[in-house]
Amino acid sequence: MSSRTYETVRAEVEDRILTVTLDRPEKLNAFSPRMMQDLLDVLDEADADDEVRVIVVTGAGRGFCAGADVSAGRSTFDHRTAGAWHRDTGGRVALRIFASAKPVIGAVNGPAAGVGASMTLPMDIRLASTSAKFGFVFARRGIVPESAASWFLPRAVGMQRAMEWVATGRVFGPDEALAAGLVRSVHAPDELLPAAYELAREIAANTSAVSVALSRQMMWRMLGEPHPMAAHPLDSRIMSQIGGGPDPTEGVESFLAKRPPEFPGRVSKDMPAVYPWWQEEEFRPLGE
């Protein structure tokens, strides 16, 4: 990662883990167009940097992200002058997280409402502090779920719970989020980031960056497929292209030698020819 500074986020790399901190604590890290652009830029840099193996996203101060910055008042969501339609800013971030080549862990340290909750849905693993609160509050603001939440949320927790949360717009605590599977675990505030980093270090120390990047995209993009046969030709093509390569060789040799692996593969230059397969006609979903 470069030493570039951002206006609304902090980006720091240590032990091959990039920590992205939403950094508007005076506004509970409310989401703005500037934050959208900062997040897009950070994610682009992370994908291009082979020293970054895992991304952890958290918030500065006592909040994770309180939702959209509504300081513009009644015009906050009015984009009619933009033309027929205006690309949702939260959705651009959610789709960029979805496309990430690096696994993303959300460490939700405080209130996460509206886009603050929905932007966590494409993150691969979510941990919450006992101080966290969640709210898919869109109906209470007269709008609809954004950040592609209508796609992500039912897949995360099922239609019944997703519709309850969206239809009521109520705020709920970490225990309910845990019971529904929205978060993986709940931690005391001072134990949240250590728990996230422990998980991130396990990934960084023991796995192939290429394998994780491929596996992440394979699983996310199979969520909408109706039959396992959709996975079989993709599995077969990828295995045919990487099976004799340096990472599988190192994986087997390190296992047999009972030593930690040192995978040489780099996401920036060692992805198989089939990647990104979803852009090929053969794998493109109907309607694209």
Long-range contacts (C-beta under 8 A, 24 or more apart in sequence): 1-45, 1-46, 1-49, 1-51, 1-52, 2-45, 4-41, 4-45, 6-38, 6-41, 6-42, 7-34, 7-38, 8-32, 8-34, 8-35, 8-38, 9-35, 9-38, 9-39, 9-42, 10-60, 11-42, 11-45, 13-49, 13-51, 13-52, 15-197, 15-201, 15-204, 16-51, 16-52, 16-53, 16-54, 16-204, 17-52, 17-53, 17-54, 17-55, 17-56, 17-197, 17-200, 17-201, 17-204, 18-42, 18-46, 18-49, 18-52, 18-54, 18-55, 18-56, 18-102, 19-55, 19-56, 19-57, 19-58, 19-193, 20-55, 20-56, 20-57, 20-58, 21-57, 21-58, 21-59, 21-60, 22-57, 22-58, 22-59, 22-60, 22-64, 22-65, 23-60, 24-60, 25-59, 25-60, 25-61, 25-62, 25-63, 26-61, 27-66, 27-69, 27-71, 28-59, 28-61, 28-62, 28-63, 28-65, 28-66, 28-110, 28-111, 29-59, 29-60, 29-61, 29-63, 29-64, 29-65, 29-66, 29-116, 30-65, 30-66, 30-67, 30-68, 30-69, 30-70, 30-71, 31-65, 31-67, 31-68, 31-69, 31-89, 31-90, 31-114, 31-115, 31-116, 31-119, 32-68, 32-69, 33-89, 36-89, 36-90, 36-92, 36-93, 39-93, 39-96, 40-92, 40-93, 40-96, 43-96, 43-97, 43-100, 44-96, 46-100, 46-102, 47-100, 47-101, 47-102, 47-267, 48-268, 49-268, 50-209, 50-266, 50-267, 50-268, 52-102, 53-102, 53-200, 53-203, 53-204, 53-209, 53-212, 54-102, 54-103, 54-104, 54-105, 54-200, 54-203, 54-204, 55-100, 55-102, 55-103, 55-104, 55-105, 56-104, 56-105, 56-106, 56-107, 56-193, 56-196, 56-197, 56-200, 57-104, 57-105, 57-106, 57-107, 57-120, 57-123, 58-106, 58-107, 58-108, 58-109, 58-192, 58-193, 58-196, 59-108, 59-109, 59-110, 61-110, 62-109, 62-110, 62-111, 62-131, 63-109, 63-110, 63-111, 63-112, 63-116, 64-108, 64-109, 64-110, 64-111, 64-112, 64-116, 64-120, 64-132, 65-111, 65-112, 65-113, 65-115, 65-116, 65-119, 66-111, 66-112, 66-113, 66-114, 66-116, 67-113, 67-114, 67-115, 67-116, 67-117, 67-135, 67-137, 68-114, 68-115, 77-141, 77-143, 88-146, 88-147, 89-115, 90-115, 90-118, 90-119, 90-146, 90-147, 91-146, 91-147, 91-148, 93-119, 93-147, 94-118, 94-119, 94-121, 94-122, 94-147, 94-148, 94-149, 94-152, 95-122, 95-148, 97-122, 97-123, 98-122, 98-148, 98-220, 100-216, 101-213, 101-216, 101-217, 101-267, 102-212, 102-213, 102-267, 103-203, 103-212, 103-216, 105-196, 105-199, 105-200, 107-192, 107-193, 107-195, 107-196, 108-132, 108-134, 108-174, 108-183, 109-189, 109-192, 109-193, 111-135, 111-171, 113-137, 113-171, 114-138, 114-141, 114-146, 115-146, 115-147, 117-149, 118-145, 118-146, 118-147, 118-148, 118-149, 118-152, 118-153, 119-147, 121-147, 121-148, 121-149, 121-152, 121-153, 121-156, 122-148, 122-152, 122-220, 124-216, 125-184, 125-199, 126-182, 126-183, 126-184, 127-183, 127-184, 127-185, 127-186, 127-187, 127-192, 127-195, 127-196, 127-199, 128-174, 128-177, 128-178, 128-183, 128-185, 128-186, 128-187, 128-192, 129-174, 129-186, 129-187, 129-188, 129-189, 129-192, 130-174, 130-186, 130-187, 130-188, 130-189, 131-189, 132-173, 132-174, 132-177, 132-183, 132-186, 133-171, 133-172, 133-173, 133-174, 134-165, 134-171, 134-172, 134-173, 134-174, 134-177, 134-182, 135-169, 135-170, 135-171, 135-172, 136-165, 136-166, 136-169, 137-169, 137-170, 137-171, 138-166, 138-169, 139-166, 139-167, 139-168, 139-169, 140-169, 141-169, 155-223, 156-181, 156-182, 157-181, 157-182, 205-260, 206-260, 206-261, 207-261, 207-263, 208-247, 208-250, 208-251, 208-261, 208-263, 208-265, 209-263, 209-265, 209-266, 209-267, 210-242, 210-247, 210-263, 210-265, 210-266, 210-267, 210-270, 210-271, 211-247, 211-263, 211-265, 213-267, 213-271, 214-238, 214-242, 214-271, 214-272, 214-275, 217-275, 217-276, 217-278, 221-278, 224-285, 234-274, 234-277, 234-283, 237-272, 237-274, 237-277, 238-272, 238-274, 241-272, 241-273, 241-274, 242-272, 245-270, 246-270
